[in-house]
Amino acid sequence: MDCVIFATGFAVDAGRSRAGGFPVVGRDGELLADKWAGGVRSLHGILTAGFPNLFAVGGISQATVTISFTHTVDEQASYVATVIRYCLDRGIRSVEARPEAEERWSAHLKERAAGLPPQPELGCVSESTTQLLASGHPRGPLEYMQECRDWLAVGGIVRDLVLSAD
């Protein structure tokens, strides 16, 4: 890691494709706003392919919404800390989601939303793929958080992340 930025000021509705009023730019100059124009693609709403060392914490898209925003941020911060600790222990300097991991996560969310009515209170609107991919976990925050913990416990880091010492 070159730098970790922790900020306490935030605007929940600001969107994650822009940060601090400037665009988020990934590898090869790709803008996050462009990548997500047709729907969010991420792993757990936290990591995205093409944007190494970008951990998006506190968002709803492909993650969760709950009445306790601080609980969500705490859970996501623990997830990020686990990934960073794994990388530091192994001399890994760059980490990002594999594109196939993003696709698996999107497919999983679609599968979990099957047959559910729209649930705006969970941040999940399942009328269309684009809406679903921009919404929260269809089964709510507890299932989302448990799935993230399970992913860490079963070696998801090695399977689903591009890890580089360069």
N, C-alpha and C positions, 0 to 999 in steps of 0.2 A: 504494500500500500504506500502510495506517495503522500496521501493526505486524507484525513478523515474530518469531515465538517459536521459539527453538531450545532443545530440552531434551535433556539426556543421560540422564536417568532415565526408564525405561520398563518396562512390563509387556507382553510380547509377546502374552499371551493376554487382555489387558484388553478387546479389542474397540474399534472405532473410533467407535461411535455415542455413546460417552461418553468424555470426556477429562478426566483429573485428578479423576475422581469426580463430574463434573457433565455434564448432557446437552449435546449439540451442537445449537444452535438456528440455523436458517437464516432466510432471508427469510420474512416473514409468519408467523414463529413456528413454522414446521414443525420437528419434531424429526427428526434424522437416524435415530434408532432407529425412528421411525414410517415414514419413507420406505423404509427397508431391511427392514421387518418381513417382507415377502414375498420377499426376496432383494435382494442388493446391486445397485445400479444406479450405475455410475460410468463414467468415461472413464479407462482404464488403471489403475483402482484408486486413482487419485490425486485426480481432480476429480469433483464431482457437481453436477448442476443444482439450483438453489435455494439453494446454499451458497456465495455469492461469497467469493473469496479464501481458501477452505479447501483446503489441499493436504494430503492424507492420505498420509504417507510411512511406509513400514515395514510396511504391512499385506499380507496374503496375498490377501484378497478381490479377485477380478478382477485380480490382479497376479501375484505369483509367490512361491514358497517355494524356498529354496536353503539348502544347508549353510552358506554364507557370508552370514549376515544383513547384515553390514557392506557386502558387495558390492552387495546389493540396495538398501540405503539410500543408498549412494553413487550408484548409477545413478539412483534416483528423485530424489535431491537435485539431480543435474545437470539432469534434466528440469525440475524446479521452477525452478531458477536460470535456465534458458533461457527459460521462460515469463515469469518476473518481469522479466528483462532486456528481453525484447521489449516488455512493458507499460511499463516505465519509460522506454524510449527513445521511446515514442509518447504519453506522458502518460496512459496508461490507468490508472485507479484501481480498477477492479473486473473480475474475471475469473471465469468459471465455465463448466462444460461445458454444451453445448446438450443438451436432452433427446434429440434425434435422434442425437447422437453417443454418448450412453449406450446407446441401443438398438442402434446399429451395432456397438459394442464387445461387447455381450452376444451379439448374433447371431454375431459373429466367433468368440467363445469357443466357442459351441455348435457352429459349423461345424468348428473345429479339434479339438473333442473327439469328433466323429462317428466311430464305429467303434472308439474307444479303450476299453480296459477301465478301471475305476477305478484311479487311480494316486495312492494316498495319499502316496507319497514325493514327489510333485510338488505336493501340496496339491490335487489334482484328483480329485473324485469326481463321476462323470457319470451316476449313476443317475437323477437328477431335475434339472429346471431349477433349482429352489431350491438344491440342493446345488451344482450347477455354478456358479451365479452367486455363491455364497459361497466358492468354491474358487479355487485358483491357476490360472495359465495352463496349459491341458491339454498343451502341448508343452514346458513347462519354462521355466526362467529365461533361458536364452540366447536363445530365440526371443522371449520377452516383451520382453527388453531391446532386442533388435534392432528389433522392431516399434515400440517407443517412440521410438528414435532415428530410424527411418525416418519416423515421423509428424511429428516436429519438422522433419526435412529437407525434406519435401514441402509444407510450409505448412499442416499440420494445425491450427495455432493459429488461423488466420483462418477455416478451414472449420468447426471443431468447438467453438470457444469463443465465449461472449458476452463481448465486450470493451466496457467503458464508461469514458468519461472523467469521468462524473459521480461 
